């Protein structure tokens, strides 16, 4: 029998990365600074996690001029959105499995 938690994507499973993904999945794109503020991560920590998510193909980053200032925009890719949805389904399955074990 396959363990329910084995479906959890390791690229998303770190608390900081799921915080990033959960903010980005709700919007088309977000400024790096706004994402930093929303997650409470330091700029360096956020940059490192975004690099990992970018390597997995889950986010895209690009430089842009925003309100006459340089900035960085971050967005979930379609692959990232699919991975996030699959992650949520895996968590739901894990919770259902644990509830069934407790009841049974």
N, C-alpha and C positions, 0 to 999 in steps of 0.2 A: 504494500500500500504506500502510495506516494504521500509524503508529509505535506500538509496544507501550506506550510510556510515556504516550501521549496519553490512556489510560484512567485515569490516576492523578488522583484527585479533588484539586484544588488546595486545597479547604477542609481536607482531612486531611493533605496531603502534607508540611507543615512538620514537622520533627522533634518539636517540642514538642506539636503537635496529635496526631500519631500516638501519642506517649507517653501523652497524656491518654486518647485513645480506646481504646488497648489496655488501659489499667487499668480503664476504665469498662465496657467490653464484657463483662468477666468477672463483674461484680456487678450487682445491681439498682440500687443507688445508693451513693454514697460521700460522706463528709464532705469539705468543701473542704480542711480541714487535712490529712486523710489523703491526699487527692489531691496536695496540695502536697508532702507528704513523699515520696510514692511516685514523683513525677516529678522532684523536685529543683528545681522552678521556684520563683521568688520569688512571693509573694502577688500582686503587681502584674502580673507576667508571666503567671501562671496565669489571673488575672481577665481579662486582655486576650484570651488565646487562647480562654477559655470564651465570651466575648462573641462572637467570630467563629464559633465552633461553634454557638452558640445562634442567631445570625443565619441560619446555614445550615440550621437546624432539626434539628441533630444532638444537641444536649444541652438539658436543662432544668435550671434552678436554682431552688431555693426556700429561703426562710428557715424554720428549724424550731427548736424547743426540743429540745436533745439532752443528756441527762443533766443536766437543770436548767440548761443553758447555751444561750445563743443560738448558732446555727451555721447553716451553709449546706449543703444537700444538693445534690449534682449527680448527674444520671442521664442515660444515653443514651436517646434516643427510639427508637421503632421505625425511623424513617427513618434515624437515626444508625447503628443496628445494621446495617441494610441497606447503607448507604454504606460502613461498615467492611468488611463481607463482600465487597462489590464491589471495594474497594481492595485487599484481600488477593488476590482473584482476579486483578486487574490486575497486581499485583507478581509473582504466580506466572507469568502469561503473559509478562511481561517477562523473567523469569529463563529460562523455557523458550526464548524467542526468542533470547536471547543465547547460551545453550548450543548451540542449533541452528546459529547463525552460526559459532561457534567450531569446531564439529564438521564443518561443511560446507565 
